[in-house]
């Protein structure tokens, strides 16, 4: 669907899916520059979910006993507001704050 390059922070993104977010799900694939191959267990990074307010979502998750592993703030090299939480099995879940009225994906 689209790609994004961030050479300063040494990663590239590719977004694949069947329609634009938030109406349809999409998957974000990350290539970390300089990585020749991924070992089993390092190829899968995390899933991402759009939320109206990342800070409020983290507070709700924390209040329910969840583990916030990256506090709410802008992504490196961008302005998209994100946070990370970890599920009980240790898998990462990225929370991406939605911006109402934003063009394109509806996420920023």
N, CA, C and O atoms as a MOPAC input file, in Angstrom:
PM7 MOZYME 1SCF
protein

 N      0.82100 1    -1.18500 1     0.00000 1
 C      0.00000 1     0.00000 1     0.00000 1
 C      0.86800 1     1.25200 1     0.00000 1
 O      0.59900 1     2.20100 1    -0.73600 1
 N      1.92200 1     1.25100 1     0.83800 1
 C      2.82000 1     2.41000 1     0.87800 1
 C      4.09300 1     2.01700 1     1.62100 1
 O      4.13100 1     1.01400 1     2.33300 1
 N      5.13000 1     2.82700 1     1.44000 1
 C      6.39900 1     2.61400 1     2.13000 1
 C      6.85000 1     3.91900 1     2.76600 1
 O      6.37100 1     4.99900 1     2.41900 1
 N      7.77600 1     3.79600 1     3.70100 1
 C      8.33800 1     4.94800 1     4.39100 1
 C      9.79500 1     4.64400 1     4.69200 1
 O     10.12100 1     3.56700 1     5.19100 1
 N     10.67000 1     5.59000 1     4.39000 1
 C     12.09900 1     5.42100 1     4.64400 1
 C     12.54000 1     6.34200 1     5.77700 1
 O     12.10600 1     7.49200 1     5.84600 1
 N     13.39900 1     5.84500 1     6.66400 1
 C     13.95300 1     6.65200 1     7.73600 1
 C     15.43300 1     6.31000 1     7.89200 1
 O     15.82100 1     5.60600 1     8.82500 1
 N     16.26900 1     6.82100 1     6.95500 1
 C     17.69400 1     6.45900 1     6.97900 1
 C     18.42500 1     6.93400 1     8.23100 1
 O     19.37500 1     6.28500 1     8.67000 1
 N     17.99900 1     8.05300 1     8.81200 1
 C     18.66900 1     8.55400 1    10.01700 1
 C     18.59700 1     7.54400 1    11.16400 1
 O     19.55700 1     7.38200 1    11.91700 1
 N     17.45300 1     6.86700 1    11.29000 1
 C     17.28400 1     5.87900 1    12.36000 1
 C     17.41600 1     4.44600 1    11.84400 1
 O     17.14800 1     3.48600 1    12.56600 1
 N     17.83500 1     4.31700 1    10.57800 1
 C     18.22000 1     3.04300 1     9.97200 1
 C     17.08900 1     2.01900 1     9.91600 1
 O     17.27100 1     0.85800 1    10.28400 1
 N     15.90100 1     2.46800 1     9.44500 1
 C     14.83400 1     1.50900 1     9.19600 1
 C     13.95900 1     1.97400 1     8.04300 1
 O     13.87800 1     3.16300 1     7.73600 1
 N     13.30800 1     1.00000 1     7.41300 1
 C     12.34800 1     1.24600 1     6.33900 1
 C     11.06600 1     0.51400 1     6.70500 1
 O     11.10700 1    -0.54600 1     7.32900 1
 N      9.93900 1     1.07700 1     6.32000 1
 C      8.64400 1     0.47200 1     6.61000 1
 C      7.90100 1     0.19300 1     5.31300 1
 O      8.00800 1     0.95300 1     4.35100 1
 N      7.14900 1    -0.89800 1     5.29300 1
 C      6.23000 1    -1.20900 1     4.20400 1
 C      4.89700 1    -1.58800 1     4.84100 1
 O      4.85000 1    -2.39700 1     5.76800 1
 N      3.82800 1    -1.00500 1     4.34100 1
 C      2.48900 1    -1.26500 1     4.86700 1
 C      1.72100 1    -2.06700 1     3.81900 1
 O      1.60900 1    -1.64500 1     2.66700 1
 N      1.19500 1    -3.21800 1     4.21800 1
 C      0.43800 1    -4.07100 1     3.31100 1
 C     -0.94800 1    -4.31600 1     3.89600 1
 O     -1.12000 1    -4.33200 1     5.11500 1
 N     -1.93100 1    -4.50600 1     3.02600 1
 C     -3.29000 1    -4.76500 1     3.46900 1
 C     -4.24900 1    -4.72100 1     2.29800 1
 O     -3.83800 1    -4.75200 1     1.13900 1
 N     -5.53000 1    -4.64900 1     2.61400 1
 C     -6.57900 1    -4.67500 1     1.59300 1
 C     -7.40000 1    -3.40000 1     1.57600 1
 O     -8.49600 1    -3.39500 1     1.01600 1
 N     -6.93100 1    -2.35900 1     2.14600 1
 C     -7.63800 1    -1.09300 1     2.18900 1
 C     -7.02600 1    -0.21300 1     3.24000 1
 O     -6.23800 1    -0.67500 1     4.06600 1
 N     -7.38200 1     1.05600 1     3.21800 1
 C     -6.77200 1     2.01400 1     4.13600 1
 C     -7.28200 1     1.85900 1     5.55900 1
 O     -8.45800 1     1.57800 1     5.79400 1
 N     -6.37300 1     2.04800 1     6.49500 1
 C     -6.65500 1     2.09800 1     7.90900 1
 C     -7.44300 1     3.38700 1     8.14900 1
 O     -7.09500 1     4.37100 1     7.49600 1
 N     -8.42500 1     3.49800 1     8.97400 1
 C     -8.86000 1     2.54200 1     9.98400 1
 C     -9.98100 1     1.61100 1     9.54100 1
 O    -10.42400 1     0.77700 1    10.33000 1
 N    -10.44900 1     1.72800 1     8.30700 1
 C    -11.55600 1     0.88100 1     7.85900 1
 C    -11.14700 1    -0.56500 1     7.63400 1
 O    -11.98100 1    -1.46500 1     7.73200 1
 N     -9.86800 1    -0.80100 1     7.33200 1
 C     -9.35900 1    -2.14100 1     7.07100 1
 C     -8.04900 1    -2.33000 1     7.82000 1
 O     -7.31800 1    -1.37600 1     8.08400 1
 N     -7.77200 1    -3.57500 1     8.15300 1
 C     -6.51700 1    -3.87300 1     8.85000 1
 C     -5.34500 1    -3.76700 1     7.88400 1
 O     -5.48000 1    -4.03600 1     6.69100 1
 N     -4.20800 1    -3.37700 1     8.41300 1
 C     -2.98700 1    -3.38200 1     7.63500 1
 C     -1.85500 1    -3.90200 1     8.50800 1
 O     -1.91600 1    -3.83700 1     9.73500 1
 N     -0.83200 1    -4.41500 1     7.85700 1
 C      0.34000 1    -4.92100 1     8.56600 1
 C      1.51800 1    -4.03200 1     8.21500 1
 O      1.72900 1    -3.70100 1     7.04900 1
 N      2.28200 1    -3.64700 1     9.22200 1
 C      3.48600 1    -2.84200 1     9.03600 1
 C      4.68900 1    -3.76700 1     9.11300 1
 O      4.91100 1    -4.41800 1    10.13300 1
 N      5.46600 1    -3.82800 1     8.03700 1
 C      6.69500 1    -4.62000 1     7.99500 1
 C      7.87900 1    -3.67100 1     8.13800 1
 O      7.93100 1    -2.63700 1     7.47200 1
 N      8.82300 1    -4.01600 1     8.99800 1
 C      9.98300 1    -3.17200 1     9.24700 1
 C     11.24600 1    -3.87900 1     8.77200 1
 O     11.47500 1    -5.04700 1     9.08800 1
 N     12.06300 1    -3.15500 1     8.00900 1
 C     13.39600 1    -3.63800 1     7.66200 1
 C     14.38900 1    -2.77700 1     8.42700 1
 O     14.41000 1    -1.55800 1     8.26300 1
 N     15.19400 1    -3.38900 1     9.24500 1
 C     16.24300 1    -2.69600 1     9.98500 1
 C     17.50000 1    -2.71800 1     9.13800 1
 O     18.06900 1    -3.78300 1     8.89900 1
 N     17.94400 1    -1.54400 1     8.67800 1
 C     19.10100 1    -1.44900 1     7.78500 1
 C     20.30100 1    -2.15200 1     8.39600 1
 O     20.56900 1    -2.03100 1     9.59100 1
 N     21.01700 1    -2.88800 1     7.55600 1
 C     22.20600 1    -3.60000 1     8.00800 1
 C     21.92200 1    -5.00400 1     8.50700 1
 O     22.85400 1    -5.75800 1     8.78800 1
 N     20.65900 1    -5.36900 1     8.62200 1
 C     20.31000 1    -6.71800 1     9.06400 1
 C     20.24300 1    -7.62300 1     7.85100 1
 O     19.40400 1    -7.42300 1     6.97300 1
 N     21.11100 1    -8.61000 1     7.79300 1
 C     21.16300 1    -9.52000 1     6.64200 1
 C     20.10400 1   -10.61200 1     6.72600 1
 O     19.56400 1   -11.03300 1     5.70300 1
 N     19.80500 1   -11.07200 1     7.93900 1
 C     18.76400 1   -12.08400 1     8.12000 1
 C     18.25100 1   -12.00100 1     9.56300 1
 O     18.89800 1   -11.42900 1    10.44000 1
 N     17.09900 1   -12.57400 1     9.77400 1
 C     16.50300 1   -12.61000 1    11.10200 1
 C     16.46400 1   -14.05100 1    11.58700 1
 O     16.13100 1   -14.96300 1    10.83000 1
 N     16.80300 1   -14.24400 1    12.83800 1
 C     16.73100 1   -15.56600 1    13.44400 1
 C     15.30200 1   -15.83400 1    13.88200 1
 O     14.51800 1   -14.90400 1    14.07400 1
 N     14.97100 1   -17.09000 1    14.03800 1
 C     13.65400 1   -17.43900 1    14.55100 1
 C     13.47700 1   -16.74600 1    15.90100 1
 O     14.33000 1   -16.86300 1    16.78000 1
 N     12.38900 1   -16.03900 1    16.05900 1
 C     12.15100 1   -15.29900 1    17.29400 1
 C     12.48000 1   -13.82800 1    17.18100 1
 O     12.00500 1   -13.03800 1    17.99700 1
 N     13.28300 1   -13.42300 1    16.19100 1
 C     13.58100 1   -12.00300 1    16.01900 1
 C     12.87900 1   -11.41800 1    14.79700 1
 O     12.85100 1   -10.19900 1    14.62600 1
 N     12.31200 1   -12.27100 1    13.94700 1
 C     11.66400 1   -11.78400 1    12.73500 1
 C     10.31300 1   -11.13500 1    13.04600 1
 O      9.91900 1   -10.17900 1    12.37900 1
 N      9.62100 1   -11.63300 1    14.02700 1
 C      8.32500 1   -11.06500 1    14.41300 1
 C      8.54900 1   -10.07100 1    15.53000 1
 O      9.06200 1   -10.42300 1    16.59300 1
 N      8.16800 1    -8.83900 1    15.29200 1
 C      8.38700 1    -7.82100 1    16.29400 1
 C      7.18100 1    -7.57900 1    17.17700 1
 O      7.23800 1    -7.78500 1    18.38900 1
 N      6.06900 1    -7.13200 1    16.55800 1
 C      4.90100 1    -6.79000 1    17.35000 1
 C      3.71000 1    -6.53700 1    16.44900 1
 O      3.85000 1    -6.41700 1    15.23200 1
 N      2.52800 1    -6.45700 1    17.06200 1
 C      1.34400 1    -5.99600 1    16.34700 1
 C      1.08400 1    -4.56200 1    16.78200 1
 O      1.58100 1    -4.12200 1    17.81800 1
 N      0.31200 1    -3.84100 1    15.99500 1
 C     -0.01200 1    -2.44900 1    16.32600 1
 C     -1.51700 1    -2.25500 1    16.25400 1
 O     -2.18700 1    -2.79300 1    15.37200 1
 N     -2.03400 1    -1.48400 1    17.18900 1
 C     -3.45500 1    -1.17700 1    17.24900 1
 C     -3.64900 1     0.32900 1    17.28900 1
 O     -2.94100 1     1.03000 1    18.01200 1
 N     -4.60200 1     0.82900 1    16.51700 1
 C     -4.94800 1     2.24800 1    16.58400 1
 C     -5.84100 1     2.50500 1    17.78000 1
 O     -6.79400 1     1.76200 1    18.01800 1
 N     -5.54500 1     3.54100 1    18.52700 1
 C     -6.34300 1     3.92800 1    19.69700 1
 C     -6.59600 1     5.43100 1    19.64400 1
 O     -5.78000 1     6.17500 1    19.09900 1
 N     -7.72000 1     5.88700 1    20.20400 1
 C     -8.00700 1     7.32400 1    20.16900 1
 C     -7.03600 1     8.16000 1    21.00100 1
 O     -6.74200 1     9.30300 1    20.65100 1
 N     -6.53700 1     7.59100 1    22.10600 1
 C     -5.66600 1     8.32400 1    23.02500 1
 C     -4.67900 1     7.33100 1    23.62900 1
 O     -5.04500 1     6.55700 1    24.51400 1
 N     -3.44200 1     7.34500 1    23.16500 1
 C     -2.44000 1     6.36900 1    23.61500 1
 C     -2.15400 1     6.49500 1    25.10600 1
 O     -2.00000 1     5.48400 1    25.79100 1
 N     -2.08200 1     7.72000 1    25.61800 1
 C     -1.80700 1     7.92100 1    27.04600 1
 C     -2.93000 1     7.32600 1    27.89700 1
 O     -2.66500 1     6.62800 1    28.87600 1
 N     -4.17600 1     7.59900 1    27.52800 1
 C     -5.32600 1     7.06000 1    28.27400 1
 C     -5.35100 1     5.53700 1    28.19500 1
 O     -5.66500 1     4.87100 1    29.18200 1
 N     -5.02500 1     4.98000 1    27.02900 1
 C     -4.99200 1     3.52300 1    26.88300 1
 C     -3.93700 1     2.91900 1    27.80000 1
 O     -4.18400 1     1.89600 1    28.43900 1
 N     -2.76100 1     3.54300 1    27.87100 1
 C     -1.70500 1     3.04700 1    28.76300 1
 C     -2.14000 1     3.10000 1    30.21800 1
 O     -1.89100 1     2.16500 1    30.98000 1
 N     -2.77900 1     4.17400 1    30.60000 1
 C     -3.24300 1     4.28900 1    31.98900 1
 C     -4.26100 1     3.20400 1    32.32100 1
 O     -4.22500 1     2.62500 1    33.40600 1
 N     -5.16500 1     2.93200 1    31.38800 1
 C     -6.17400 1     1.89000 1    31.60000 1
 C     -5.51300 1     0.51700 1    31.68300 1
 O     -5.87700 1    -0.29400 1    32.53500 1
 N     -4.55500 1     0.25300 1    30.81700 1
 C     -3.83100 1    -1.02200 1    30.82600 1
 C     -3.03900 1    -1.17100 1    32.11900 1
 O     -3.04700 1    -2.23500 1    32.73800 1
 N     -2.35300 1    -0.10200 1    32.52700 1
 C     -1.57000 1    -0.11900 1    33.76900 1
 C     -2.48000 1    -0.35700 1    34.97900 1
 O     -2.12900 1    -1.12800 1    35.87300 1
 N     -3.64800 1     0.30100 1    35.01500 1
 C     -4.58900 1     0.15800 1    36.13200 1
 C     -5.13300 1    -1.26400 1    36.23300 1
 O     -5.49800 1    -1.72200 1    37.31600 1
 N     -5.18400 1    -1.96100 1    35.09100 1
 C     -5.66600 1    -3.34400 1    35.08300 1
 C     -4.54500 1    -4.34000 1    35.35400 1
 O     -4.75900 1    -5.55000 1    35.28300 1
 N     -3.33200 1    -3.83200 1    35.67000 1
 C     -2.20500 1    -4.70600 1    35.97900 1
 C     -1.31500 1    -5.00700 1    34.79000 1
 O     -0.42100 1    -5.84800 1    34.88100 1
 N     -1.55000 1    -4.32300 1    33.66500 1
 C     -0.74500 1    -4.54400 1    32.46600 1
 C      0.61100 1    -3.88500 1    32.55400 1
 O      0.86400 1    -3.08100 1    33.45200 1
 N      1.47900 1    -4.22200 1    31.62700 1
 C      2.86000 1    -3.76300 1    31.62400 1
 C      3.10000 1    -2.79700 1    30.46500 1
 O      3.11400 1    -3.21100 1    29.30600 1
 N      3.28800 1    -1.51700 1    30.77000 1
 C      3.63900 1    -0.51300 1    29.76800 1
 C      5.15500 1    -0.50000 1    29.66000 1
 O      5.84600 1    -0.20000 1    30.63300 1
 N      5.67700 1    -0.82500 1    28.47800 1
 C      7.12200 1    -0.95000 1    28.31700 1
 C      7.75500 1     0.23500 1    27.59100 1
 O      8.97500 1     0.39200 1    27.60700 1
 N      6.93400 1     1.06600 1    26.95500 1
 C      7.41300 1     2.31400 1    26.35500 1
 C      6.30800 1     3.33400 1    26.54700 1
 O      5.20600 1     3.17800 1    26.02100 1
 N      6.60800 1     4.37300 1    27.30100 1
 C      5.60800 1     5.39300 1    27.58400 1
 C      5.20200 1     6.13200 1    26.31100 1
 O      5.92500 1     6.12200 1    25.31400 1
 N      4.05400 1     6.76000 1    26.36000 1
 C      3.50000 1     7.50100 1    25.23200 1
 C      4.43100 1     8.63200 1    24.81000 1
 O      4.92400 1     9.38900 1    25.64700 1
 N      4.66700 1     8.73900 1    23.50900 1
 C      5.49900 1     9.80500 1    22.95900 1
 C      5.66500 1     9.61800 1    21.46600 1
 O      5.19600 1     8.62900 1    20.90300 1
 N      6.33400 1    10.56800 1    20.81700 1
 C      6.50600 1    10.46500 1    19.35700 1
 C      7.47700 1     9.35600 1    18.97500 1
 O      8.41900 1     9.05000 1    19.70600 1
 N      7.22500 1     8.76500 1    17.81500 1
 C      8.10700 1     7.74900 1    17.26300 1
 C      9.42600 1     8.40900 1    16.86600 1
 O      9.44100 1     9.57900 1    16.48200 1
 N     10.53000 1     7.67300 1    16.95400 1
 C     11.83100 1     8.22100 1    16.54800 1
 C     11.76600 1     8.66100 1    15.09100 1
 O     11.35200 1     7.89200 1    14.22300 1
 N     12.16700 1     9.87300 1    14.82800 1
 C     12.21200 1    10.37700 1    13.47100 1
 C     10.86600 1    10.79200 1    12.90700 1
 O     10.75000 1    11.01000 1    11.70100 1
 N      9.84000 1    10.90800 1    13.75200 1
 C      8.51700 1    11.27600 1    13.25600 1
 C      7.67900 1    11.95700 1    14.30900 1
 O      8.16300 1    12.29300 1    15.39000 1
 N      6.42600 1    12.15600 1    13.98500 1
 C      5.52600 1    12.83200 1    14.91700 1
 C      4.38400 1    11.94100 1    15.38400 1
 O      3.57800 1    12.36100 1    16.21500 1
 N      4.29900 1    10.72000 1    14.86700 1
 C      3.25000 1     9.79900 1    15.28200 1
 C      3.41400 1     9.47300 1    16.75900 1
 O      4.50700 1     9.12200 1    17.20200 1
 N      2.32900 1     9.58800 1    17.52300 1
 C      2.35100 1     9.30300 1    18.95700 1
 C      2.07700 1     7.81400 1    19.15100 1
 O      1.05700 1     7.29100 1    18.70200 1
 N      3.00800 1     7.14200 1    19.82800 1
 C      2.89900 1     5.70500 1    20.06600 1
 C      3.22900 1     5.38100 1    21.51800 1
 O      3.72300 1     6.22200 1    22.26800 1
 N      2.94300 1     4.14600 1    21.88700 1
 C      3.35900 1     3.57000 1    23.16800 1
 C      3.45000 1     2.06900 1    22.93800 1
 O      2.90600 1     1.55600 1    21.96000 1
 N      4.13100 1     1.36400 1    23.82600 1
 C      4.19800 1    -0.09200 1    23.75100 1
 C      3.77700 1    -0.69000 1    25.07400 1
 O      4.11600 1    -0.18300 1    26.14300 1
 N      3.03300 1    -1.77700 1    24.98400 1
 C      2.69400 1    -2.59100 1    26.14400 1
 C      3.12800 1    -4.02000 1    25.82300 1
 O      3.34100 1    -4.36400 1    24.66100 1
 N      3.25700 1    -4.83700 1    26.84500 1
 C      3.65600 1    -6.22400 1    26.66400 1
 C      2.56100 1    -7.11100 1    27.21700 1
 O      2.07800 1    -6.89000 1    28.32800 1
 N      2.16100 1    -8.12800 1    26.43500 1
 C      1.11500 1    -9.03200 1    26.90900 1
 C      1.70300 1   -10.01300 1    27.92700 1
 O      2.91900 1   -10.04600 1    28.11400 1
 N      0.86200 1   -10.80900 1    28.58400 1
 C      1.37100 1   -11.72600 1    29.61700 1
 C      2.41800 1   -12.72800 1    29.12000 1
 O      3.20500 1   -13.23900 1    29.91600 1
 N      2.43400 1   -13.01300 1    27.80900 1
 C      3.42800 1   -13.93400 1    27.26600 1
 C      4.70200 1   -13.22800 1    26.82700 1
 O      5.64500 1   -13.88200 1    26.38200 1
 N      4.74600 1   -11.89500 1    26.94600 1
 C      5.93800 1   -11.14800 1    26.58100 1
 C      5.92800 1   -10.55400 1    25.18600 1
 O      6.91000 1    -9.93300 1    24.77900 1
 N      4.82800 1   -10.73200 1    24.43200 1
 C      4.74600 1   -10.15300 1    23.09100 1
 C      4.43900 1    -8.66400 1    23.16700 1
 O      3.66500 1    -8.21700 1    24.01400 1
 N      5.06000 1    -7.90300 1    22.26800 1
 C      4.86900 1    -6.45100 1    22.25000 1
 C      3.62300 1    -6.07100 1    21.45400 1
 O      3.31100 1    -6.67500 1    20.42700 1
 N      2.92400 1    -5.06300 1    21.95100 1
 C      1.77800 1    -4.48400 1    21.26100 1
 C      1.99800 1    -2.98400 1    21.21200 1
 O      2.13400 1    -2.33100 1    22.24700 1
 N      2.03300 1    -2.44200 1    19.99900 1
 C      2.20700 1    -1.00200 1    19.81300 1
 C      0.83500 1    -0.34500 1    19.77500 1
 O     -0.07300 1    -0.82100 1    19.09400 1
 N      0.69300 1     0.73700 1    20.50000 1
 C     -0.53000 1     1.54200 1    20.46500 1
 C     -0.21300 1     2.79400 1    19.66200 1
 O      0.70200 1     3.54100 1    20.00700 1
 N     -0.96700 1     3.02500 1    18.59500 1
 C     -0.75200 1     4.18100 1    17.72600 1
 C     -1.94000 1     5.11500 1    17.89500 1
 O     -3.08700 1     4.72700 1    17.67400 1
 N     -1.65400 1     6.33500 1    18.28400 1
 C     -2.72600 1     7.29900 1    18.53700 1
 C     -3.32200 1     7.79300 1    17.22300 1
 O     -2.60800 1     8.25400 1    16.33200 1
 N     -4.63900 1     7.68700 1    17.12400 1
 C     -5.35500 1     8.15900 1    15.94600 1
 C     -5.49400 1     9.67400 1    16.01400 1
 O     -5.65700 1    10.24500 1    17.09200 1
 N     -5.42800 1    10.31000 1    14.86500 1
 C     -5.67800 1    11.74500 1    14.77600 1
 C     -6.94000 1    11.91600 1    13.94500 1
 O     -6.94400 1    11.62000 1    12.75000 1
 N     -7.98900 1    12.38200 1    14.56200 1
 C     -9.24300 1    12.56500 1    13.84700 1
 C     -9.07700 1    13.57200 1    12.73200 1
 O     -8.45700 1    14.62100 1    12.90800 1
 N     -9.63200 1    13.24600 1    11.59000 1
 C     -9.58700 1    14.15200 1    10.45500 1
 C     -8.29000 1    14.14100 1     9.69200 1
 O     -8.13000 1    14.92000 1     8.75300 1
 N     -7.33500 1    13.26700 1    10.06800 1
 C     -6.05500 1    13.21400 1     9.35000 1
 C     -6.26700 1    12.55800 1     8.00000 1
 O     -7.05900 1    11.62300 1     7.88300 1
 N     -5.57800 1    13.03200 1     6.99300 1
 C     -5.69500 1    12.41500 1     5.68400 1
 C     -4.91200 1    11.12900 1     5.64000 1
 O     -4.02900 1    10.90400 1     6.46800 1
 N     -5.22500 1    10.28700 1     4.68600 1
 C     -4.49100 1     9.02900 1     4.52100 1
 C     -4.99100 1     7.97000 1     5.46500 1
 O     -6.14800 1     7.55800 1     5.37400 1
 N     -4.15200 1     7.51900 1     6.36500 1
 C     -4.46400 1     6.36400 1     7.18800 1
 C     -5.37600 1     6.68100 1     8.36800 1
 O     -6.00300 1     5.77100 1     8.91000 1
 N     -5.46700 1     7.92100 1     8.77400 1
 C     -6.19800 1     8.24600 1     9.98000 1
 C     -5.34100 1     8.06300 1    11.22000 1
 O     -5.80400 1     8.32100 1    12.33100 1
 N     -4.10800 1     7.62600 1    11.05400 1
 C     -3.17000 1     7.47000 1    12.16400 1
 C     -2.03000 1     8.42100 1    11.96100 1
 O     -1.57400 1     8.60900 1    10.83400 1
 N     -1.56000 1     9.02200 1    13.01800 1
 C     -0.40100 1     9.91200 1    12.95000 1
 C      0.38200 1     9.77300 1    14.22400 1
 O      1.40800 1    10.43300 1    14.39400 1

